[in-house]
Amino acid sequence: MDKKLIDLLVCPVTKSSLQYDKEKQELVALASGLSYPIRDGIPVMLESEARQLNDEEKSHWKNKKTTSVA
């Protein structure tokens, strides 16, 4: 996934930034707690296609974001 594209995209619900989950091929929006799928290299930025992050995933991404900022 192209870093420039990720930087341009935002969560359609909260307009917050996204983080790329390469393993799951998803774009994670921590503010909304949603994860948007990437299918065939194309981000599907529809709330109806997103899945809700569980508490463990939210904690993981929150810690990762804090770590990457430092």
N, C-alpha and C positions, 0 to 999 in steps of 0.2 A: 504494500500500500504506500502510495506516494506521500511523504511527509508534508509537502506543500498543500496537497489536497486536504489532509487531515486538519491542517492549520486553518484552512478556509471554512471547513464545515463546522456547524454548531448543532447542538441539540434543538430539534424543532419545538420542543415543549418549553424549555427554559432559556434557550439561546446561549447556553453555557458551552465551554470548550469540551472536546472529546479526547479520549485516550484510546490508542490502538491496542487491541488484544490480538496479537499475531497468532497465538495458539488456537484461539476460538474463532478467529476471523470475524471480529466484532468491533464496533466503536462504542466505547463506554462513556456514558454521561453520568458522572457521579452526582451532580446536583439533582437530577430527576430520578436517579436510581434505575435508569433504563440502559439497555444494551441493544444497539442496532446491528443487524447482521450485514455481512459483506458477502454477496453472492456473485460468483464469477467475476470478482474484482470490482464490483459495483456496490457502493454503500446503499442500503435500503433505508432511507431516512423517513420512515413512516411510523408514527406512534403505534399504529395497529400491528405492525410487524416486529416491534421491539419486544424484548422480554424484560421482566423485572429482575433486578439483581437481588440475590439473597444477602443476608447480613454478613456472611463470610466474605463474599465478593466485594461488598461495599467497603469493608474493613481493609481488605487487600489493596484495593485501588486508592483508598484514602492514605494508607501508609506508603504506597508507591509514589503517589503525588508529592507527599511531604518529603520523601527521600530524594526525589529527582529535583526538587526545587533547591535543596541545600547545596 
